[in-house]
Amino acid sequence: MKTTSSRVSFQEVAERLGQAVEWLAGFGIRVSSTRIAKYHAAMTALVREIESGDIMDRLGQLSDTDRAALMRGHFALYFEVGEILSIYDALHGLENLEVLNKLKDFTGGPEFSSGEDSNSVFSRNIAFELQTAAHLLRNGFVPQSLLPADFKFVAEGRNIVVECKRPSVPDKIDPRVHEACKQIERRRKASPAMRLRGIVAVDLSKALGLDQQLRIVNHSTEINQYMVETMDNIVEQRRPEWVRRNNDRSIGVLIRIATLLLNRETLSPVHCQQFGYAKMFNLTATDEALSQAIGRRI
């Protein structure tokens, strides 16, 4: 497993976010009225404060409580920007990719994920679909449209349908995976000639509170270790539940987590994302080989 992380300065992050804004505008998206425009304005203002030294004066004038609140706000901003850049970095410059049609839908929603409710999760759910598509692309798979499924890709000559879920609390993790398995089975029955197999993609960042967490690491070498160990623990704890809820056409679960780490060495926040893969048990020999082949790559 490879951790994807962003270890750059605030100025570089602001510049890349500006490039992302221009990229989205190129698709005809009115970015100026979205949360992404708010992030860009806030990051630009923060960079000015840092470069001028005003931020230190400002922090010095605040009480401990207000100073902590301000820093939490800055870290929350950095996490949200990291989520946007995880999509931009992987997908910009690509053309004729069907999943790019989803870009217009991921810019909405509340400014921070902590402000989400059941009526405002759509945009970040779409963001997760794009992050999953980006991860598959990085590993040599091309996501393609297959409505009403989220998308599909081809592996070992087989069509693999992907259903993405982003549960909000721990108790919803297993039911949402089970729900996705049933959706995959419906897709298979609706298109028998395609001989579909399915993978459930699940983002656990919000359900496990990782999107609100700031963990301090002593140096950069600990970043990958922490993310890999966290993912390994999740797979070990969750996999038995998913196996019991399996059907005969879902072959694995692709898991994503994202969080913010603070590198004590550089005193800089690091946005990290980690993908992991849990193969289902009790597969046919053919599906077992297929799941293993996919798991080795993603």
Backbone torsions as a table, in degrees:
resi	resn	phi	psi	omega
1	MET	NA	139.4	-179.8
2	LYS	-117.9	130.5	178.2
3	THR	-83.8	131.8	173.1
4	THR	-99.2	122.3	-176.8
5	SER	-138.4	157.6	179.3
6	SER	-118.1	109.2	-175.0
7	ARG	-117.5	54.7	-176.0
8	VAL	-117.6	169.6	-177.2
9	SER	-72.5	164.2	176.9
10	PHE	-58.6	-38.8	-179.6
11	GLN	-63.6	-44.0	178.7
12	GLU	-64.4	-39.0	178.2
13	VAL	-62.7	-45.1	179.1
14	ALA	-61.0	-40.1	179.7
15	GLU	-66.4	-43.7	178.9
16	ARG	-65.5	-37.2	177.9
17	LEU	-64.9	-38.8	175.2
18	GLY	-60.5	-38.7	176.8
19	GLN	-66.1	-37.2	177.8
20	ALA	-64.9	-39.6	177.2
21	VAL	-59.9	-45.6	179.1
22	GLU	-64.4	-39.5	179.0
23	TRP	-60.9	-47.1	179.6
24	LEU	-64.7	-40.2	178.4
25	ALA	-60.1	-31.0	178.6
26	GLY	-64.4	-18.1	176.2
27	PHE	-93.9	8.3	-180.0
28	GLY	82.1	15.4	-179.5
29	ILE	-85.4	130.8	179.0
30	ARG	-82.2	84.5	-173.9
31	VAL	-68.7	-26.5	-173.7
32	SER	-59.0	-22.7	-177.6
33	SER	-104.7	15.7	-175.3
34	THR	-110.7	170.9	176.9
35	ARG	-63.9	-26.5	-178.9
36	ILE	-67.0	-36.7	175.8
37	ALA	-64.4	-36.8	177.4
38	LYS	-64.8	-41.2	177.5
39	TYR	-61.0	-44.3	-177.4
40	HIS	-63.3	-44.2	178.9
41	ALA	-63.2	-42.2	-178.5
42	ALA	-68.2	-41.2	179.2
43	MET	-66.4	-39.7	178.6
44	THR	-63.2	-42.9	178.5
45	ALA	-65.5	-39.4	179.4
46	LEU	-64.1	-41.4	178.5
47	VAL	-61.8	-41.3	178.4
48	ARG	-61.6	-43.2	179.4
49	GLU	-62.8	-39.8	-179.2
50	ILE	-68.4	-46.0	-177.2
51	GLU	-66.3	-34.7	-178.8
52	SER	-83.2	-16.1	-175.7
53	GLY	85.1	-0.5	-178.6
54	ASP	-62.9	-28.6	-176.3
55	ILE	-65.5	-34.2	179.2
56	MET	-68.4	-40.0	175.6
57	ASP	-61.7	-42.2	-178.8
58	ARG	-64.7	-45.2	179.5
59	LEU	-62.9	-36.8	-179.1
60	GLY	-67.0	-23.0	-178.2
61	GLN	-89.4	-8.6	-175.4
62	LEU	-93.4	154.7	171.6
63	SER	-71.4	166.1	179.0
64	ASP	-58.5	-39.9	-178.8
65	THR	-65.9	-46.7	-179.0
66	ASP	-68.6	-35.1	178.8
67	ARG	-64.9	-41.7	178.5
68	ALA	-64.8	-39.9	179.4
69	ALA	-64.6	-40.9	179.6
70	LEU	-63.3	-44.1	-179.3
71	MET	-66.3	-38.4	176.6
72	ARG	-61.2	-39.1	177.8
73	GLY	-63.9	-41.1	178.4
74	HIS	-64.8	-41.1	-179.7
75	PHE	-68.0	-38.9	177.1
76	ALA	-62.5	-40.3	177.2
77	LEU	-61.4	-45.6	-177.4
78	TYR	-62.9	-38.1	178.4
79	PHE	-64.0	-46.9	-178.7
80	GLU	-62.1	-41.4	178.7
81	VAL	-63.9	-40.4	177.4
82	GLY	-59.5	-37.0	177.7
83	GLU	-64.4	-41.7	178.3
84	ILE	-64.7	-45.7	-176.8
85	LEU	-68.5	-25.8	177.2
86	SER	-64.2	-27.1	176.4
87	ILE	-84.0	-49.4	-177.9
88	TYR	-59.6	-47.7	-175.9
89	ASP	-59.2	-34.3	-176.5
90	ALA	-86.9	-30.6	-169.5
91	LEU	-108.0	-18.9	-177.7
92	HIS	-67.6	146.6	-178.4
93	GLY	89.3	-10.3	178.9
94	LEU	-90.5	146.8	179.0
95	GLU	-128.1	158.3	175.2
96	ASN	57.0	32.6	175.7
97	LEU	-102.7	120.5	-170.3
98	GLU	-61.0	-34.2	-177.2
99	VAL	-67.7	-14.8	178.2
100	LEU	-63.7	-18.0	176.4
101	ASN	-64.2	-17.4	-179.4
102	LYS	-83.2	-9.1	-173.5
103	LEU	-58.4	-38.2	-175.8
104	LYS	-65.1	-19.4	-175.2
105	ASP	-93.9	-10.7	-173.4
106	PHE	-97.1	-0.3	-175.8
107	THR	-88.8	-6.7	-177.5
108	GLY	-89.4	-161.8	178.7
109	GLY	89.1	172.0	179.8
110	PRO	-65.6	160.1	-174.9
111	GLU	-62.1	-37.4	-179.7
112	PHE	-124.9	148.8	-176.6
113	SER	-63.4	-24.4	177.9
114	SER	-64.8	-18.8	-179.9
115	GLY	-92.4	4.4	-179.4
116	GLU	-72.8	148.8	166.1
117	ASP	-135.8	-175.0	-175.1
118	SER	-63.0	-19.5	-179.5
119	ASN	-93.3	-3.5	-173.9
120	SER	-130.6	19.9	-177.7
121	VAL	-88.2	-10.6	-170.4
122	PHE	-55.8	-47.8	-173.3
123	SER	-64.1	-43.5	178.8
124	ARG	-73.7	-25.5	171.7
125	ASN	-63.8	-42.5	176.5
126	ILE	-64.8	-38.6	176.8
127	ALA	-57.8	-40.7	179.1
128	PHE	-65.4	-39.0	175.8
129	GLU	-59.3	-41.4	179.1
130	LEU	-68.2	-39.1	178.1
131	GLN	-65.2	-36.8	176.8
132	THR	-66.9	-45.0	177.6
133	ALA	-60.0	-41.0	179.5
134	ALA	-63.7	-40.8	179.1
135	HIS	-63.4	-43.1	178.4
136	LEU	-62.5	-41.6	178.3
137	LEU	-60.3	-44.2	179.9
138	ARG	-59.9	-23.1	-177.5
139	ASN	-108.1	18.4	169.5
140	GLY	91.7	7.5	177.4
141	PHE	-105.3	139.6	-178.5
142	VAL	-104.1	110.8	177.9
143	PRO	-69.9	138.9	-178.5
144	GLN	-131.1	153.2	-179.9
145	SER	-70.3	139.7	174.2
146	LEU	-153.2	71.3	-179.1
147	LEU	-63.8	143.5	6.7
148	PRO	-88.3	6.1	175.8
149	ALA	-67.4	165.4	179.7
150	ASP	-67.1	-47.0	169.6
151	PHE	-175.8	180.0	176.4
152	LYS	-138.3	165.8	170.2
153	PHE	-145.6	168.9	-178.3
154	VAL	-110.5	129.3	177.0
155	ALA	-137.3	131.1	179.4
156	GLU	53.3	34.6	178.9
157	GLY	77.8	5.7	-179.3
158	ARG	-112.0	147.3	175.3
159	ASN	-82.0	123.1	-178.9
160	ILE	-113.7	113.8	178.7
161	VAL	-87.4	141.7	-177.4
162	VAL	-119.4	128.5	173.3
163	GLU	-117.4	123.7	-174.8
164	CYS	-100.9	136.2	178.3
165	LYS	-132.6	144.4	-179.3
166	ARG	-135.2	77.4	-178.0
167	PRO	-64.8	152.7	-175.2
168	SER	-99.4	-20.8	-178.9
169	VAL	-139.1	157.4	-176.9
170	PRO	-55.3	-39.6	-176.2
171	ASP	-65.1	-16.6	-177.9
172	LYS	-94.4	-6.1	-174.6
173	ILE	-62.6	-57.6	-176.8
174	ASP	-65.5	-42.2	176.6
175	PRO	-60.6	-36.5	-179.8
176	ARG	-70.9	-36.0	175.5
177	VAL	-65.2	-43.6	178.3
178	HIS	-61.7	-41.4	177.4
179	GLU	-59.5	-43.4	179.7
180	ALA	-64.3	-38.4	177.8
181	CYS	-61.2	-41.0	178.2
182	LYS	-66.8	-36.9	176.3
183	GLN	-63.0	-41.9	178.9
184	ILE	-61.2	-42.1	179.4
185	GLU	-64.1	-38.2	177.2
186	ARG	-65.2	-40.3	178.7
187	ARG	-61.9	-41.4	-178.8
188	ARG	-64.2	-44.7	-179.2
189	LYS	-67.5	-31.1	179.9
190	ALA	-73.8	-24.0	-177.5
191	SER	-133.8	66.9	-174.6
192	PRO	-61.3	-31.0	-178.0
193	ALA	-66.2	-22.2	-178.4
194	MET	-80.4	-13.1	179.3
195	ARG	50.2	54.0	-174.7
196	LEU	-70.7	145.1	163.1
197	ARG	-120.7	164.1	-172.8
198	GLY	-134.6	151.0	172.1
199	ILE	-126.9	134.9	173.5
200	VAL	-92.6	126.1	173.3
201	ALA	-104.3	127.9	-175.8
202	VAL	-133.9	127.3	175.8
203	ASP	-97.3	118.3	-176.5
204	LEU	-102.2	7.0	-175.4
205	SER	-58.2	-46.9	-177.0
206	LYS	-75.2	-43.3	-177.4
207	ALA	-61.1	-34.2	-178.7
208	LEU	-96.2	4.3	177.5
209	GLY	73.6	13.8	-178.1
210	LEU	-71.3	-25.5	179.4
211	ASP	-72.7	-13.6	178.6
212	GLN	-109.4	6.3	-172.9
213	GLN	-100.2	144.9	170.3
214	LEU	-127.7	112.8	-180.0
215	ARG	-108.1	138.6	-179.8
216	ILE	-96.6	129.7	173.8
217	VAL	-115.7	151.8	-174.4
218	ASN	-77.2	-34.1	178.2
219	HIS	-155.8	169.4	-170.6
220	SER	-62.7	-27.7	-178.5
221	THR	-66.2	-18.5	-179.8
222	GLU	-81.5	-15.4	-173.4
223	ILE	-63.9	-54.8	-179.0
224	ASN	-62.5	-40.4	180.0
225	GLN	-59.9	-45.7	-179.2
226	TYR	-63.3	-45.0	-177.0
227	MET	-67.0	-41.9	179.9
228	VAL	-65.9	-44.7	179.2
229	GLU	-63.8	-39.0	177.5
230	THR	-62.1	-44.4	179.4
231	MET	-65.6	-43.7	179.5
232	ASP	-58.3	-40.9	179.3
233	ASN	-65.6	-39.3	179.0
234	ILE	-63.6	-47.2	-179.7
235	VAL	-60.5	-44.1	-179.0
236	GLU	-62.6	-39.8	-177.2
237	GLN	-77.6	-36.7	-170.7
238	ARG	-93.9	-28.3	-171.8
239	ARG	-56.2	-42.7	180.0
240	PRO	-58.4	-38.3	178.8
241	GLU	-64.3	-41.2	-178.0
242	TRP	-69.7	-35.4	179.4
243	VAL	-63.4	-42.5	-179.2
244	ARG	-64.3	-25.6	-178.9
245	ARG	-98.2	10.4	-175.3
246	ASN	-70.6	153.8	166.2
247	ASN	-117.9	177.0	-168.8
248	ASP	-79.3	5.4	-179.7
249	ARG	-124.9	-5.8	172.5
250	SER	-91.2	128.2	-171.3
251	ILE	-112.8	-8.3	179.5
252	GLY	-176.0	168.6	177.9
253	VAL	-123.8	123.9	175.3
254	LEU	-96.8	120.1	-173.0
255	ILE	-109.9	138.5	174.3
256	ARG	-124.5	139.9	167.7
257	ILE	-131.4	148.1	175.4
258	ALA	-139.8	142.9	-179.9
259	THR	-157.4	176.7	179.5
260	LEU	-117.2	127.5	176.3
261	LEU	-112.9	149.5	175.8
262	LEU	-112.1	117.4	-179.2
263	ASN	-82.7	112.3	-177.9
264	ARG	-63.4	-28.4	-179.8
265	GLU	-61.3	-46.1	-173.9
266	THR	-107.9	-7.1	-175.5
267	LEU	55.7	34.2	-179.4
268	SER	-121.5	141.7	176.2
269	PRO	-73.7	149.2	-179.0
270	VAL	-130.1	116.9	175.4
271	HIS	-82.1	125.7	-176.3
272	CYS	-126.3	142.3	169.4
273	GLN	-132.6	147.9	-177.8
274	GLN	-137.8	132.7	172.9
275	PHE	-108.9	145.5	175.1
276	GLY	-140.1	161.6	-176.6
277	TYR	-130.2	130.5	177.1
278	ALA	-115.5	114.2	179.8
279	LYS	-77.9	138.7	176.3
280	MET	-74.0	150.4	173.4
281	PHE	-89.2	175.7	173.0
282	ASN	59.7	37.1	177.7
283	LEU	-91.8	159.6	170.1
284	THR	-66.0	164.2	-179.1
285	ALA	-59.5	-38.6	-179.4
286	THR	-67.7	-45.3	179.7
287	ASP	-69.0	-33.1	176.6
288	GLU	-60.6	-46.1	179.6
289	ALA	-65.5	-38.6	179.1
290	LEU	-64.6	-46.8	-179.6
291	SER	-63.1	-40.8	178.2
292	GLN	-63.9	-40.6	-179.8
293	ALA	-63.9	-41.6	178.1
294	ILE	-67.9	-44.3	-178.2
295	GLY	-60.1	-33.8	178.9
296	ARG	-65.9	-24.2	-175.8
297	ARG	-99.3	-27.5	-176.1
298	ILE	-114.3	NA	NA
